Amino acid sequence: MRFILCVILLLSYLTASQTQSIQPKSFDFPYDVKVYDLPTSSNGINYRLYVRKPLREPAEGEKASAFYFLDPLSLFIPASSMTGNYEWFNYLPAAYYIGVGYANEADGIPKEENRTRDYTPTEFFPPDSSHFLAANPVDYLGSGGADRFIEVLRNEIIPFINANFPVDEKDNVLIGKSMSGLATVHCLLTAPDLFKRYLIISPAIWWDDWLKPRQQRYIMKQVAALNADLFKNDVRAYFAVGDAEERFGLVTDLYVLADGLRKKRIDQLKIFLDVLENELHEGVFPIAFMKGIVGVYADEENRRSSASPVKWD
């Protein structure tokens, strides 16, 4: 009995010793991501680009596409690892994943003032202290910089990518969600040919005019005034929202937006609206991105046929 007790104590000691000797190590992201800090841009901001190269070589005669992610700390990081099988098995083209971020977020912590400035098309101040944004000045101070941001994309960020990576300059994709989805909608309505494909997920098109009737909101006024001549090439726009987001009115918002766009009868603009079952605003991105990125390439030549329900008739 004493012998057995000694063995048990020895094993316990050895187990404890082994446990104490195991030290934590840093985790490296499984894909090679390079970081590029650009010179101060024309709008006075220092942008940081995160670039993940394609997981496979482009097919013969093809160049890699370029997927541009806004809100990169939230969107680029998961997206650049989720689609591995889609890329390897050619449901998607070989593509560079590009996160458009900020040098002042190098610590990995998003700064709301960046989103407020770059993702909002209008300058806004709460009319009084009862307004729902009034308690958080970071949500409106410095707002209205989306046009300047789109010009930075056009004249500085996209040219940098085109000059330094072998991408297909005619196959850019813009991806945004919530506030960055607002900026993505604004880009679609004002500079559609800057990107060939758009993933617009739960866009905050209510941002500064929540209390107005939907047709009087800024985005819907843009739709009403939309110049079809801006669409010189075919553009695909995938819209997604979780059905549980109707608590904020986001589902109705997207139906109204999609209906307004369809009524413009722009032949070069193809849209698809996806209402995702049981999805909340906080968690809608993964499924929306996975469905959307395959969807905007559905029925394209040289792609492996998928089960995507997205149609572009």
N, C-alpha and C positions, 0 to 999 in steps of 0.2 A: 504493500500500500504506500509505504514511504517512497519507494522507487517511482511509482506511478505519479505521485504528487510532485516529485522532483522533475519528472519529464514534462508535466503540464506547466510548471513554473518556468522551465527552460524554454519551452515553445512560446509561452506568452512573452517572455523577455525578448526572444529572437524576433517575434512578430512586431512587437513595439519598436524594437531597434530599427527594423526594416522600414516601418512606417515613418519613423522620425527621420530616416536618411533620405526619403524621397522629397526632392525639392521641386517647387513649381518652375516651369519654364515659360518663356514668352511663346505666344502662338503667332505664326506667320500666316497671312492670308494665302490660301492655296493657289491663287493665280498671281502671276507677275503683274503688278500694277506700278506704273511709273508716275511720278508727280512732277508737274511743270508749273512753276510760278512765273506768270507772265509779267511783262512790264506794266506799269500803271496805265490803265486803259483810258479811252477818250472821255469816259464818264467819271474818271478820278478813282476808280476802284482797282484793287489788285486781285486779279482772278487766279485761281489755282485749278489746273486741270488734272484729273485722274484718268489715266489711259491704260486700259487692258487690251492687249493685242488679241487677234483672233485665236481661237483654240485649234483651228485647222487652217490649212492653206486654201485660198480660194480655188474654185474649179478652174480648169484651163479656159482661158479667155475671159475670166471674170476678175474684178477687183473687189476688195473687201468693202462692205458697207460701213457706215458710221452712225452709231446710236448715241445720241446726245441726251444726257440725263440732267435735268435740273434737280434741286434738292439732293445733291449727290451723297451726302452722309446718310440720308434716309433711303434713297432709291438706287443709286449706282452700286453700292456695296452688296446688297442682296441680289440685285438683278445680274450682276456680273458673275455670279456663281450658280444661279438657279437654272440657267438655260443650257448647261453643258451638253446634255443628250440631244437637245434640239439642234445645237450647232454641229456636234459630231456626226449626226445622222442626216444632216442637210435639210431639216425642216426650215432652218434659217440659213441665210447666207453667212459666210465667214464675215465677221464684223469686229471693228474696233468699238469698244465700250468706252465712252468719254463722259466723265462726270465734270460738270461746270460748277466749280466751287470757288472758295474764297481763301486768300492767304491768311486772313484773320481767324479762320476756323481750323488752323493747322493742329490745334489741340484736340480735334474731333468733336467739339461742342458747337452745334449750329447757333448762329446769332440771328435772332428774329429780325433785326434791323436790315439785314441783307435781303431777306425775303420781302419785307415791306417795301423796300426801295425798288428792287429789280422786278418783282412779279406783279406789281399793281399798275394798271394803265392810267389811273386818275389820281390826282392829288386830293387828299381828303382830310378834313378836320371835323370832329364831332360837333354837331350843332349846339349841343348842350351837355351837361353832366349826366343826363339820364341815358344817353346813347350807350349801346352795349360795348363800344370800343373806347369810351371815354376813360375808363379806369386803367387802361394799358396804353400809354403814349407810344410805346415801341411798335404798336400795331398800326399807327398811322403817321407818325412823324417821319418826314423824308419820303413819303409815298409818291407814286406817280412816275417812277423811272423806267417803266417797262419799254417804252419806245427807245430810250437811250440804250437799254440793255440789249434789245434786239439789234440795234446798230452795231454794238460791240460784237455780238454773235456774227453778224454779217461781215464786218470789216476787219475783225481782229482774231476771234477765236476760230471760226471755221477756216479762214485762210491759213492760220497756224497749223491746224490739223492737216489740211490739204498739202501744205508745203513739206511737212515732216513725215507723213505716213502715206503708204500707197493705197489710198481709199478711192472708191468710186464717188466722184464729186457730185454725181446726179442721184445718189441714193443715201440721203441723210434722213434720219429719224429723230424726232423730238419727243421726249417723254417727260410729262409733268403730272403731279398729283396735288390736289387741294390748292394752295396758293400758287405753286408752280404750275398747276393745271390751269389756273387763271391766265398766267403768262403765256401758256401754250395755246390757249384759245385765242388770246390777243394776237399772237404771231400768225395763227391760221387766218385771222380776219384781216390782217394788215400787211403781212409779208408771206403769203402762203407758199410761194415758190422757193423760199429759203430751205424748205424741207419737203421731201417727197411723201413722207408718211408721218402721222401724228398719233401718239397715244395720250389721250386726255382723260385723266382719271379723277373723278369726284371734284371737278373744278370749283373753286370758291367764287363763282360769278356773282354772288350776292355781296361781295366784300364790303363795298361802301354804300350800298343802296338796298340793304335788307328790307327796309320798311316800304319801299316803293312797289307798285304793281310791276309784275315781271316785264311787261312790254316797255316800261319806262326806265328799266335799268340800262346802264351804260352799254353792256355787252349786246343786249337786244337792239339798242339803237344802232350799234355798229353793224349788226346783221341786217337791219332794215336798209342801211345805207351802203351795204357791201357792193363793191365794184367787181362785177364778174370778170372784167378785163385783167384783174390781178392774177387770175388763174390761167397762166399760159401753158402749164403742163398738168398732167394728171396728178391729183393729190388724193391720198386716202387718209381719213380721220376716223380712228376708233375711239368711241366714247364709252366709258364704263362708270358705273356707280353701284354701290350696294343697296339692295332694297330696304335695308334697315336705316339708310341715310335719309329717308323721307322725314324723319323727325326734325331734320334741318331744312326740309324742302328741296334737297338736292336732286331727288329723282324727278320731281316735277320740273325743276330748273332745266335739267338736261332734255326732257321731252320737249319743252318749249323751245330750247335752243336748236335741237335737231329739226323740229318742225319748221322753224324759221329758216334754217339753212336749206332744207328740202324745197321750200316754196320759192327760193331764189332760182331754182332750176339751172344750176351751173353744171354743165356737162362734165367739166374736168374735175369736179369735186364729188368724191364718193364718201359717204358716211355710214357708219354702223353704230347703233346704240345697244349696249349690253347692260342689262340690269341683273346684277349678280345676287343670287338667292342667299339670304341669311348673312350678308356681309355688312359690317359696320365701317364707318369712316376710318377708324383707327387701324383696321386690319385688311382693308380691301385691296391694297396694292399687289401683294404676291399673285393672287389669282387673276387680277385684272391685267397685270403685266404679262403673265404667261399666256393668257388667252389672246391678249392684244398683239403681242409681238409676233406670234404665229399667224394671227388673223390678218395683219397688214401685208403678209406675204402669201396668204392663202391664194391658191390657183395660179401662182406665178410660175412661169417656165423655169425649169432647172431645179425646182425645189421638190423634195420628197412630199408626196401627198399626205396630208394630215387629216385628223378628224375634226378640224376646226369648223364650228358652225357659222363662222363669219362669211358673209356673201357680199360681193361688190357689184351686183347687177345695176 
